[in-house]
Amino acid sequence: MNQPSRPHTPPLRAGFSLIELLIVIVILGGLVAVVAPGLMDAADEAQRDTTCLKMNDLKKRLDMFKLDNGVFPETEEGFQALLSNPDSDRYPNYRSKPYLKELPKDAWKTPFVYLKRGDGVEIISFAADRKEGGDESNSDIRFSQCNK
């Protein structure tokens, strides 16, 4: 009695073995370890660039203030002098509209620091740590160093 012959089919596999899954997990972990630091550095650099752009806008507003009034605001007057005239006797040519509608903040949502230095000004952001000083990604950002 001959039985009809069936074509030979390989056995079906139900899924991946534990070893195969572990190899894939190790490969993905290695990729993350290589790629993640670069992404973090790029994000930090983007925040620093955004902060420099905002500082550049503030400096232009301060330059307009100086054009109208002959001097930059004093350190004590700060950026508030761009919102309203701090002293109408000292700044009689102050515009009828303020130089700013609101004070901008850096990329970390922290107010900028304004310092009048002789005939010039310095604008500072305390960066990610929001404290004076710091190193690497926490180092302060100074407008005088932004475009270098």
VENRAZI-V49882 format. One record per pair of residues at least 12 apart in sequence whose C-alpha atoms are under 8 Angstrom apart, sorted by the first residue. I is the first residue (numbers start at 1). GAP is how many residues later the second one is. D is the distance in whole Angstrom. If there is no record, write none. Layout:
BEGIN
i,gap,d
I,GAP,D
I,GAP,D
END
This chain:
BEGIN
i,gap,d
44,93,7
47,60,6
47,61,8
48,59,7
48,79,8
48,93,8
50,56,8
50,57,6
51,55,5
51,56,6
51,74,8
52,89,8
52,91,7
52,94,6
54,50,7
54,52,7
55,68,7
55,88,6
56,87,7
59,64,8
61,21,8
61,38,6
61,39,7
62,20,7
64,35,8
65,17,7
65,29,7
65,34,7
68,25,6
68,26,6
68,27,8
69,22,6
69,23,7
69,24,6
69,25,6
71,48,8
72,44,7
72,47,8
72,48,8
72,49,8
73,43,7
74,41,8
74,42,6
75,39,6
75,40,5
75,41,5
78,35,8
78,36,6
78,37,7
79,24,7
79,35,7
80,23,8
82,16,6
82,17,5
82,18,6
83,15,5
83,16,6
83,17,5
83,18,6
83,19,7
83,20,8
84,14,6
85,13,8
106,19,7
106,21,8
107,20,8
108,19,7
108,20,6
108,22,8
110,15,8
110,16,8
110,20,7
111,14,7
112,12,6
112,13,5
112,14,8
113,12,6
122,20,7
122,21,6
122,22,7
123,19,6
123,20,5
123,21,8
124,16,7
124,17,6
124,18,5
124,19,6
125,15,6
125,16,5
125,17,7
126,12,7
126,13,7
126,14,5
126,15,6
127,12,6
127,13,6
127,14,6
END
